[in-house]
Amino acid sequence: MKVHIRRNDEVEVVAGTSKGQRGKVLRVYPSKKTAIVERVNMIKRHTRPNPSRNVKGGVVEREGAIHVSNLRLLERGTVEGRAETKETAASKKKASKKKTASKKKAEAKA
């Protein structure tokens, strides 16, 4: 299912206990229509010690998921391969593809 936000987007929470907070989207779950936003909706998770994974255990604070209907998009993040618009001299907008990091490196070497 399609959602209106993507990873690395800047969003603001419009409803719920974290109302008014802003942050960067870390992960999106389209099937659940939820997202995890950096430093927003912090929850406490009680973890058991696990020596094989080098986990100490105790109470860990981390971000919880928020429904996408409670998020408002402020600014699109920059992800490789996404389209961008540029204004030309005739004040017309022209869509173009952003260069990826690998293409920029290849042009620098050449």
Residue frames as a rotation matrix with the C-alpha (Angstrom) as fourth column:
MET 1
0.575 0.818 0.000 0.00
0.818 -0.575 0.000 0.00
0.000 0.000 -1.000 0.00
LYS 2
-0.167 -0.641 0.749 1.21
0.626 -0.656 -0.422 3.51
0.762 0.398 0.510 -0.77
VAL 3
0.435 0.217 -0.874 1.93
0.840 -0.446 0.308 6.05
-0.323 -0.868 -0.377 1.95
HIS 4
0.906 0.061 0.419 2.68
0.266 -0.852 -0.451 9.75
0.329 0.520 -0.788 1.56
ILE 5
0.641 -0.739 0.207 6.03
-0.733 -0.510 0.449 9.69
-0.227 -0.439 -0.869 3.41
ARG 6
0.743 -0.509 -0.434 9.33
0.106 0.731 -0.674 7.98
0.661 0.455 0.597 2.73
ARG 7
0.508 -0.667 -0.545 12.57
0.842 0.252 0.476 7.31
-0.180 -0.701 0.690 4.54
ASN 8
-0.547 -0.833 -0.087 14.70
0.829 -0.553 0.087 10.45
-0.120 -0.024 0.992 5.27
ASP 9
-0.036 0.599 0.800 11.70
0.448 -0.706 0.549 12.82
0.893 0.378 -0.243 4.94
GLU 10
-0.985 -0.173 0.006 11.31
0.088 -0.528 -0.844 15.59
0.150 -0.831 0.536 7.52
VAL 11
-0.184 0.979 -0.087 7.89
0.431 0.160 0.888 15.29
0.884 0.126 -0.451 9.22
GLU 12
-0.788 0.084 0.609 5.86
-0.542 -0.564 -0.623 16.86
0.291 -0.822 0.490 12.03
VAL 13
-0.760 0.558 -0.333 3.46
0.633 0.752 -0.183 15.00
0.148 -0.350 -0.925 14.34
VAL 14
-0.678 0.574 0.459 -0.04
-0.316 -0.792 0.523 16.54
0.664 0.209 0.718 14.12
ALA 15
0.453 0.858 0.244 -1.90
-0.663 0.140 0.735 14.32
0.596 -0.495 0.632 16.62
GLY 16
0.547 -0.173 -0.819 -1.21
0.428 0.899 0.096 12.18
0.720 -0.403 0.565 19.66
THR 17
0.825 -0.220 -0.520 1.03
0.493 -0.166 0.854 12.50
-0.274 -0.961 -0.029 22.69
SER 18
-0.218 -0.976 -0.023 4.02
0.758 -0.184 0.626 13.66
-0.615 0.119 0.780 20.58
LYS 19
0.630 0.579 0.518 2.02
0.777 -0.478 -0.410 16.42
0.010 0.661 -0.751 18.86
GLY 20
0.969 -0.218 -0.116 4.19
-0.223 -0.974 -0.032 19.25
-0.106 0.057 -0.993 17.53
GLN 21
0.224 -0.941 0.252 7.46
-0.167 0.218 0.962 17.31
-0.960 -0.258 -0.109 17.51
ARG 22
0.765 -0.076 -0.640 9.54
-0.644 -0.088 -0.760 17.15
0.001 0.993 -0.116 14.34
GLY 23
0.078 -0.791 0.606 11.99
-0.393 0.534 0.748 14.56
-0.916 -0.297 -0.270 13.12
LYS 24
-0.368 -0.328 -0.870 13.45
-0.929 0.163 0.332 12.52
0.033 0.931 -0.365 10.29
VAL 25
0.747 0.663 0.052 11.69
-0.659 0.748 -0.076 9.33
-0.090 0.023 0.996 9.18
LEU 26
-0.290 -0.882 0.370 13.92
-0.814 0.431 0.389 6.34
-0.503 -0.189 -0.843 9.96
ARG 27
-0.982 0.018 0.190 11.69
0.093 0.914 0.394 3.53
-0.167 0.404 -0.899 8.70
VAL 28
-0.313 0.920 -0.235 8.28
-0.941 -0.334 -0.055 3.13
-0.129 0.204 0.971 7.01
TYR 29
-0.854 0.182 0.487 6.01
0.135 0.982 -0.132 0.08
-0.502 -0.047 -0.863 7.24
PRO 30
-0.762 0.558 -0.330 3.52
-0.619 -0.474 0.627 0.45
0.193 0.682 0.706 4.32
SER 31
-0.499 0.604 -0.622 1.54
0.226 0.783 0.580 -2.69
0.837 0.149 -0.527 5.17
LYS 32
-0.270 0.361 -0.893 0.83
0.963 0.095 -0.253 -1.40
-0.006 -0.928 -0.373 8.70
LYS 33
0.359 0.302 0.883 0.66
0.487 -0.868 0.098 2.26
0.796 0.394 -0.459 7.55
THR 34
0.932 -0.154 -0.329 3.07
0.249 -0.387 0.888 3.27
-0.264 -0.909 -0.322 10.32
ALA 35
0.460 -0.836 0.299 6.47
0.146 -0.261 -0.954 4.94
0.876 0.483 0.002 10.49
ILE 36
0.491 -0.430 -0.758 9.30
0.849 0.040 0.527 5.38
-0.197 -0.902 0.384 12.97
VAL 37
0.691 -0.199 0.695 10.47
0.132 -0.911 -0.392 8.98
0.711 0.362 -0.603 13.39
GLU 38
-0.239 -0.934 -0.264 13.78
0.572 0.084 -0.816 9.96
0.785 -0.346 0.514 14.98
ARG 39
-0.949 -0.255 -0.187 13.45
0.278 -0.394 -0.876 11.02
0.149 -0.883 0.445 18.68
VAL 40
-0.452 0.875 0.173 9.61
-0.838 -0.484 0.254 11.03
0.306 -0.030 0.952 18.51
ASN 41
0.606 0.789 -0.100 7.18
-0.663 0.571 0.484 8.75
0.439 -0.227 0.869 20.42
MET 42
-0.473 -0.877 -0.078 9.89
-0.621 0.395 -0.677 7.37
0.625 -0.272 -0.732 22.71
ILE 43
0.739 0.667 -0.094 8.96
-0.445 0.589 0.675 4.12
0.505 -0.457 0.732 24.46
LYS 44
-0.144 -0.756 0.639 10.71
-0.977 0.210 0.028 2.06
-0.156 -0.620 -0.769 27.12
ARG 45
0.565 0.229 -0.792 11.49
-0.483 0.871 -0.093 -1.54
0.669 0.435 0.603 26.18
HIS 46
0.428 -0.387 0.817 12.50
-0.766 0.323 0.555 -4.04
-0.479 -0.863 -0.158 28.88
THR 47
0.464 -0.352 -0.813 15.21
-0.632 0.511 -0.582 -6.27
0.620 0.784 0.015 27.40
ARG 48
0.960 -0.171 0.222 16.68
-0.020 0.748 0.664 -9.51
-0.280 -0.642 0.714 28.69
PRO 49
0.152 -0.975 -0.165 20.48
-0.768 -0.221 0.601 -9.88
-0.622 0.035 -0.782 28.80
ASN 50
0.984 0.081 0.159 21.88
0.041 0.764 -0.644 -11.88
-0.173 0.640 0.749 25.88
PRO 51
0.320 -0.945 -0.069 25.63
-0.214 -0.143 0.966 -12.57
-0.923 -0.294 -0.248 26.15
SER 52
-0.068 -0.362 0.930 25.87
0.767 0.577 0.281 -14.12
-0.638 0.732 0.239 22.67
ARG 53
0.384 0.258 0.887 24.67
0.816 -0.544 -0.195 -10.86
0.432 0.798 -0.419 21.06
ASN 54
-0.662 -0.730 -0.169 26.51
0.701 -0.524 -0.483 -8.71
0.264 -0.438 0.859 23.61
VAL 55
0.008 0.756 0.655 23.25
-0.015 -0.654 0.756 -7.18
1.000 -0.016 0.005 24.90
LYS 56
-0.868 -0.444 0.222 23.51
-0.178 -0.138 -0.974 -5.93
0.463 -0.886 0.041 28.49
GLY 57
-0.255 0.865 -0.432 19.78
0.792 0.444 0.420 -5.92
0.555 -0.235 -0.798 29.25
GLY 58
-0.708 0.108 -0.698 17.64
0.493 -0.633 -0.598 -3.58
-0.506 -0.767 0.395 31.31
VAL 59
0.434 0.886 -0.165 15.30
0.553 -0.406 -0.727 -0.76
-0.711 0.224 -0.666 30.31
VAL 60
-0.704 -0.635 0.319 16.09
0.612 -0.314 0.726 0.60
-0.361 0.706 0.609 26.83
GLU 61
0.155 0.729 -0.667 14.46
0.051 -0.680 -0.732 3.74
-0.987 0.079 -0.142 25.44
ARG 62
-0.828 -0.385 0.408 13.72
0.397 0.112 0.911 3.73
-0.396 0.916 0.060 21.69
GLU 63
-0.713 0.565 -0.416 11.37
-0.683 -0.694 0.228 5.18
-0.160 0.446 0.880 19.07
GLY 64
-0.407 0.682 0.607 7.91
0.259 0.724 -0.640 3.70
-0.876 -0.103 -0.471 18.70
ALA 65
-0.762 0.179 0.623 5.83
0.639 0.047 0.768 3.49
0.108 0.983 -0.151 15.53
ILE 66
-0.514 0.623 -0.589 3.35
-0.155 -0.743 -0.651 6.26
-0.843 -0.243 0.479 14.63
HIS 67
0.170 0.652 0.739 0.44
0.772 0.378 -0.511 5.96
-0.612 0.658 -0.439 12.21
VAL 68
-0.689 -0.553 0.469 1.12
0.722 -0.465 0.512 7.91
-0.065 0.691 0.720 9.00
SER 69
0.181 0.820 0.543 -2.19
0.706 -0.493 0.508 9.78
0.684 0.291 -0.669 9.29
ASN 70
0.838 0.075 -0.541 -0.70
0.498 -0.512 0.700 11.55
-0.224 -0.856 -0.466 12.34
LEU 71
-0.175 -0.968 -0.179 2.31
0.617 -0.250 0.746 12.80
-0.767 0.020 0.641 10.36
ARG 72
0.912 0.370 -0.178 2.60
0.115 -0.646 -0.754 15.85
-0.394 0.667 -0.632 8.11
LEU 73
0.289 -0.817 0.499 5.33
0.957 0.252 -0.143 16.05
-0.009 0.519 0.855 5.50
LEU 74
0.628 -0.159 -0.762 7.54
0.116 -0.949 0.294 19.12
-0.770 -0.273 -0.577 5.91
GLU 75
0.267 -0.638 -0.722 10.40
-0.914 -0.405 0.020 18.44
-0.305 0.655 -0.691 3.53
ARG 76
0.973 0.017 -0.229 11.38
-0.122 0.884 -0.452 15.62
0.195 0.467 0.862 1.21
GLY 77
0.455 -0.860 0.231 14.63
-0.121 0.198 0.973 13.87
-0.882 -0.471 -0.014 2.05
THR 78
0.267 -0.448 -0.853 17.38
-0.963 -0.166 -0.214 13.44
-0.045 0.879 -0.476 -0.50
VAL 79
0.303 -0.126 0.945 17.47
-0.081 0.984 0.157 9.87
-0.950 -0.124 0.288 -1.71
GLU 80
-0.700 -0.685 -0.204 19.51
-0.277 -0.003 0.961 8.77
-0.659 0.729 -0.187 -4.73
GLY 81
-0.897 0.266 0.353 17.59
0.442 0.511 0.738 8.55
0.016 0.817 -0.576 -7.99
ARG 82
0.001 0.943 -0.334 14.70
0.787 -0.207 -0.581 10.78
-0.617 -0.262 -0.742 -6.96
ALA 83
0.036 0.078 0.996 13.48
0.880 -0.476 0.005 13.42
0.474 0.876 -0.086 -9.44
GLU 84
-0.287 -0.103 -0.952 14.10
0.627 -0.772 -0.105 17.10
-0.725 -0.627 0.286 -8.84
THR 85
0.627 0.525 0.575 12.74
0.779 -0.437 -0.450 20.23
0.015 0.731 -0.683 -10.58
LYS 86
-0.469 -0.778 -0.418 14.88
0.670 -0.622 0.405 23.08
-0.575 -0.090 0.813 -11.87
GLU 87
0.649 0.662 -0.374 13.71
0.282 -0.666 -0.690 26.43
-0.706 0.343 -0.620 -13.19
THR 88
-0.079 -0.646 0.759 15.05
0.990 0.035 0.133 27.39
-0.112 0.762 0.637 -16.60
ALA 89
-0.903 -0.369 -0.222 15.67
0.340 -0.927 0.158 30.89
-0.264 0.067 0.962 -17.95
ALA 90
-0.687 0.707 0.168 12.18
-0.144 -0.358 0.922 31.03
0.713 0.609 0.348 -19.50
SER 91
-0.614 0.362 0.702 10.74
-0.782 -0.159 -0.602 30.45
-0.106 -0.918 0.381 -15.99
LYS 92
0.464 0.675 -0.574 9.58
-0.678 0.688 0.261 26.98
0.571 0.268 0.776 -16.92
LYS 93
0.201 -0.357 0.912 10.09
-0.804 0.472 0.362 24.05
-0.559 -0.806 -0.193 -14.63
LYS 94
0.239 -0.231 -0.943 12.01
-0.719 0.610 -0.331 21.12
0.652 0.758 -0.020 -16.01
ALA 95
0.832 0.078 0.550 12.10
-0.457 0.658 0.598 17.71
-0.315 -0.749 0.583 -14.32
SER 96
0.204 -0.816 -0.541 15.44
-0.661 0.293 -0.691 15.96
0.722 0.499 -0.480 -14.22
LYS 97
0.818 0.010 -0.575 16.94
0.292 0.855 0.429 12.95
0.496 -0.519 0.696 -12.50
LYS 98
0.707 -0.613 0.352 19.36
-0.684 -0.467 0.561 13.55
-0.180 -0.637 -0.749 -9.62
LYS 99
0.167 -0.742 -0.649 22.79
-0.506 0.500 -0.702 12.00
0.846 0.446 -0.292 -10.05
THR 100
0.958 0.118 -0.261 23.62
0.128 0.640 0.757 9.15
0.256 -0.759 0.598 -7.76
ALA 101
0.648 -0.753 0.115 26.79
-0.505 -0.312 0.805 9.09
-0.570 -0.580 -0.583 -5.67
SER 102
0.170 -0.600 0.782 28.31
0.437 0.757 0.486 6.34
-0.883 0.259 0.391 -7.84
LYS 103
0.589 0.087 0.803 27.74
0.800 -0.200 -0.565 8.36
0.111 0.976 -0.188 -11.04
LYS 104
0.958 -0.253 0.132 29.35
-0.270 -0.954 0.131 11.45
0.093 -0.161 -0.982 -9.47
LYS 105
0.386 -0.851 0.356 32.43
-0.262 0.268 0.927 9.40
-0.884 -0.451 -0.120 -8.50
ALA 106
0.246 -0.250 0.937 32.66
0.789 0.613 -0.043 7.94
-0.563 0.750 0.348 -12.02
GLU 107
0.821 0.096 0.562 32.56
0.453 -0.709 -0.540 11.44
0.347 0.699 -0.626 -13.58
ALA 108
0.839 -0.539 0.071 35.22
-0.467 -0.647 0.603 12.70
-0.280 -0.539 -0.794 -11.16
LYS 109
0.206 -0.778 0.594 37.61
0.130 0.623 0.771 9.88
-0.970 -0.082 0.229 -12.13
ALA 110
0.380 0.019 0.925 37.10
0.881 0.296 -0.368 10.41
-0.281 0.955 0.096 -15.87
